[in-house]
Amino acid sequence: MTHFPASPFWSVMFFLMLVNLGLGSMFGTIEGIITPIVDTFKVRKEILTVICCLLAFCIGLIFVQRSGNYFVTMFDDYSATVPLLIVVILENIAVSFVYGIDKFMEDLKDMLGFAPNRYYYYMWKYISPLMLLSLLIASIVNMGLSPPGYNAWIEDKVKYKIRKLDKKYT
């Protein structure tokens, strides 16, 4: 970007684009939380929106503190593996077995205008749950084998490895 003509302008535009992208993503996320609650419990949407946004703001403050990088890493390591896999497995089971794969394939035919290949039937009903279950087991085993930790002093580890390599080749 530094080689563009009027590079400060493009840097500001890029930053504004990132802010806009983040805000746009949050609109969808908050709407996805608010709509089912309003539909189910008949609460005022304005009040629920304010409460939801304030709660998200307070939770977000954890990530912008001095120790925020630690919390981002911990959140990424422990909330994006096993819980997410469990949700995906339950969704797969709900569609394939509870709702019924035959009804789902019929719904797809109505939406798409053509019947999906029979390949998808077997993938959704049999292969996907097995693969997701094996991925869940592998993730749990991996978490059990590697002790939890945070590499706060990664610089020291890099220095140690460089010294080790230096001794190896000299």
Secondary structure, DSSP 8 states (H G I E B T S, - for coil): -TTSTTHHHHHHHHHHHHHHHHHHHHHHHHHHHHHHHHHHH---HHHHHHHHHHHHHHHHHGGGSTTHHHHHHHHHHHHSSHHHHHHHHHHHHIIIIIIIHHHHHHHHHHHHSS---HHHHHIIIIIHHHHHHHHHHHHHHHHHHS-----TTHHHHHHHHHHHHHHHH-
